[in-house]
Amino acid sequence: MGKGKENKIQSAIAGALQVYCQDRSLQLFPPYANQQGESLRKYCGDLFGLLDNADLIALEIKELDVAQGCFPAFDDTQHDIAMRFESLGVPLAYAYNAVETLPYHQRPQPPGWARSTLASVKRSSPTPLPGRVPSANHHQSLLDWLNGPHGTNATDLFGRVHGAVTAVDDLRNGILVLLYAVPEQTLAALVPDDIVRTVNVLRNNAHLSSRQKILLQNLMGASADVFHRFVSPVEQQESSPKPSRPRPRM
């Protein structure tokens, strides 16, 4: 149980997506474990994709013990982080096996294995997951999600940043928050040079310094508040009010 099993689920999902979506433009990017996390430069999930340069796939992958109906390697802290990204509008979702052995892993693979693999994988955003024991009966399959409407597409989002973001591996946490949490009218008001400055700050730093935070506030006003959680812990500590010393008695 654990990460090795999750890697098998991830391989099945990626392989099935590549075959099922072979007539569509698909980019897939699985960040390494040391690239994943909650800082600006990290990635908040296990597998990212762009389908037709429009639909964003962002998945945190778990292995379900089907007999027990629970995730053996569920991480509560990771789930809290995922819900924070969800609250910012980032379309991160959990994906997990609904059957013990996915068709991708059957030997020989059955006809139509790619479609049936995606139909055997459940997808849920973090809040309705809701935890170690998933509400599987209420979660749609990854196949149904792929074939359904997804709201704002990545083509519109990338257009807002004037080509400063072009590929799926550009979608680090800071960029995802910029695209999904900052209002469209705020980004539309920025000139291309300011977009590039903003993207460079978010792409090249793990945390924001006070100077970088002020830069984003100058460019985006109150909309920059969505990046408050990414301010350097040292900077946050230095800017927090110091307790007053008791006055000496005379």
C-alpha positions in Angstrom: 0.0 0.0 0.0 1.1 3.6 -0.3 2.9 5.6 -3.0 3.9 2.6 -5.1 0.2 1.7 -5.5 -0.7 5.3 -6.3 2.0 5.3 -8.9 0.3 2.3 -10.6 -3.0 4.2 -10.6 -1.3 7.2 -12.1 0.3 5.2 -14.8 -3.1 3.7 -15.7 -4.7 7.1 -15.8 -2.0 8.6 -17.9 -1.8 5.7 -20.3 -5.6 5.6 -20.7 -5.7 9.4 -21.3 -3.1 9.2 -24.0 -5.0 6.5 -25.9 -8.5 7.7 -25.4 -7.6 11.3 -26.3 -5.3 10.4 -29.2 -7.4 12.3 -31.7 -7.2 15.4 -29.5 -4.3 17.6 -28.6 -3.2 16.3 -25.2 -0.2 17.5 -23.1 0.5 15.6 -19.9 3.0 16.5 -17.2 3.6 14.4 -14.0 5.8 16.4 -11.7 8.4 14.5 -9.6 7.7 14.1 -5.9 10.2 16.8 -5.0 8.4 19.3 -7.3 5.1 18.9 -5.5 4.0 21.0 -2.5 2.2 24.2 -1.6 4.7 26.9 -2.4 4.6 29.2 -5.4 7.1 27.2 -7.5 5.7 23.7 -6.6 2.8 21.8 -8.2 -0.3 21.1 -6.1 -1.0 17.7 -7.7 0.4 14.5 -9.2 -0.7 14.8 -12.8 -1.5 17.8 -15.0 -2.8 18.0 -18.5 -4.1 20.2 -21.2 -6.7 18.8 -23.6 -7.2 20.6 -26.9 -5.1 23.4 -25.3 -8.4 24.3 -23.4 -9.4 21.9 -20.7 -7.1 21.7 -17.6 -6.6 18.4 -16.0 -5.2 18.7 -12.4 -5.3 15.5 -10.4 -4.1 14.4 -6.9 -4.1 10.6 -7.3 -5.0 8.1 -4.5 -5.3 4.4 -4.3 -8.6 3.1 -2.9 -8.7 -0.1 -0.9 -11.9 -1.2 -2.6 -12.8 -3.9 -0.1 -12.4 -1.5 2.9 -13.7 1.6 1.0 -10.9 3.8 2.2 -7.6 5.4 1.1 -4.7 3.6 3.0 -2.3 6.5 2.3 -4.6 9.4 2.9 -2.8 12.6 4.1 -5.0 15.0 6.1 -2.5 17.9 5.8 -2.4 17.4 2.0 -6.2 17.4 1.9 -6.3 20.7 3.8 -3.9 22.2 1.3 -6.0 20.9 -1.6 -9.1 22.5 -0.1 -7.3 25.8 0.1 -6.4 25.7 -3.6 -10.1 24.7 -4.3 -11.2 27.8 -2.3 -9.2 29.9 -4.7 -10.9 28.5 -7.7 -8.1 26.1 -8.8 -9.8 23.1 -10.4 -7.7 20.5 -8.5 -9.4 17.2 -8.0 -8.8 13.8 -6.5 -8.7 10.7 -8.8 -8.9 7.2 -7.5 -9.6 3.6 -8.7 -13.2 2.4 -8.2 -12.2 -1.2 -8.9 -9.4 -3.3 -7.5 -7.7 -3.9 -10.8 -8.1 -1.3 -13.5 -8.4 -2.6 -17.1 -5.1 -1.0 -18.0 -3.4 -3.5 -15.6 -5.3 -6.6 -16.9 -3.3 -9.0 -19.0 -4.2 -9.2 -21.8 -5.8 -5.8 -21.8 -9.4 -6.0 -22.8 -10.8 -4.3 -25.9 -11.6 -0.7 -25.2 -9.3 -0.7 -22.1 -8.6 3.0 -22.3 -12.2 4.0 -22.1 -13.1 1.4 -19.5 -10.1 2.4 -17.4 -11.2 6.1 -17.3 -14.8 4.8 -16.5 -13.3 2.9 -13.6 -11.6 6.0 -12.1 -13.6 8.3 -9.9 -13.0 12.1 -9.8 -13.9 14.5 -6.9 -12.9 18.0 -5.9 -11.4 18.1 -2.4 -14.4 19.3 -0.3 -16.9 16.6 -1.4 -14.3 13.9 -1.3 -14.6 14.4 1.8 -11.7 12.5 3.4 -10.1 9.1 4.0 -13.5 7.3 3.3 -14.6 8.8 0.0 -18.3 9.3 -1.0 -17.7 7.1 -4.1 -21.4 6.8 -5.0 -21.6 10.6 -5.4 -18.4 11.0 -7.5 -18.5 11.0 -11.3 -16.0 9.0 -13.4 -13.1 10.6 -15.0 -14.5 9.5 -18.3 -17.8 11.4 -17.6 -15.9 14.4 -16.5 -13.8 14.4 -19.7 -16.9 14.3 -21.8 -18.8 17.0 -19.9 -18.6 20.8 -19.7 -15.9 22.3 -17.5 -16.6 26.0 -17.3 -13.7 28.4 -18.1 -11.2 26.9 -20.4 -7.5 27.3 -20.4 -7.5 29.0 -23.8 -9.4 31.9 -22.2 -7.2 31.9 -19.2 -3.9 31.9 -21.1 -5.2 34.7 -23.3 -5.5 36.8 -20.2 -1.8 36.6 -19.6 -0.8 37.4 -23.2 1.1 34.2 -23.9 3.3 34.4 -20.8 2.0 30.9 -20.0 2.0 28.4 -22.9 2.5 24.9 -21.7 1.2 22.5 -19.0 4.5 22.5 -17.1 4.1 26.3 -16.6 1.1 25.6 -14.3 2.9 25.9 -11.0 0.8 26.9 -7.9 1.5 30.6 -8.3 0.5 30.6 -11.9 -2.7 28.6 -11.2 -3.7 31.1 -8.5 -3.0 34.0 -10.9 -5.2 32.4 -13.6 -8.1 31.2 -11.4 -8.2 33.5 -8.4 -7.4 37.0 -9.8 -10.5 38.6 -11.4 -10.5 38.7 -15.2 -10.9 42.5 -15.3 -7.8 42.9 -13.1 -5.6 40.9 -15.5 -7.2 42.7 -18.5 -6.0 46.0 -17.1 -2.4 44.9 -17.0 -0.1 45.8 -19.9 2.0 42.9 -21.3 5.2 44.0 -19.6 3.4 44.0 -16.2 2.0 40.5 -16.9 5.5 39.3 -17.6 6.8 40.8 -14.4 4.0 39.2 -12.5 4.5 35.8 -14.0 8.3 35.9 -13.4 7.8 36.7 -9.7 5.3 33.8 -9.3 7.3 31.3 -11.4 10.8 32.0 -10.0 10.2 32.2 -6.2 9.1 29.7 -3.6 7.7 32.5 -1.4 7.1 36.2 -1.8 9.4 38.8 -0.2 7.9 42.0 1.2 9.2 43.8 -1.9 7.5 41.3 -4.3 4.3 41.5 -2.3 4.3 45.3 -2.7 5.0 44.9 -6.4 1.9 42.6 -6.9 -0.2 45.0 -4.8 0.9 48.0 -6.9 0.0 46.0 -10.1 -3.2 44.4 -9.0 -4.5 46.3 -5.9 -6.6 44.3 -3.5 -6.7 41.4 -5.9 -3.1 40.6 -4.9 -4.5 39.5 -1.5 -5.0 36.0 -2.9 -1.2 35.6 -2.7 -0.9 36.4 1.0 -0.5 32.8 2.0 2.6 32.6 -0.1 4.5 35.4 1.7 7.8 34.1 3.2 7.2 32.9 6.7 10.2 35.0 7.9 8.6 38.1 6.3 5.3 37.3 7.9 6.9 37.0 11.3 8.8 40.3 10.9 5.6 42.1 9.8 3.4 40.8 12.6 2.9 43.2 15.5 5.4 42.6 18.3 4.0 42.2 21.9 4.5 45.4 23.9 6.9 45.2 26.8 5.4 45.9 30.2 6.4 49.4 31.4 8.7 49.3 34.4 7.2 50.4 37.6 8.4 53.7 39.0 
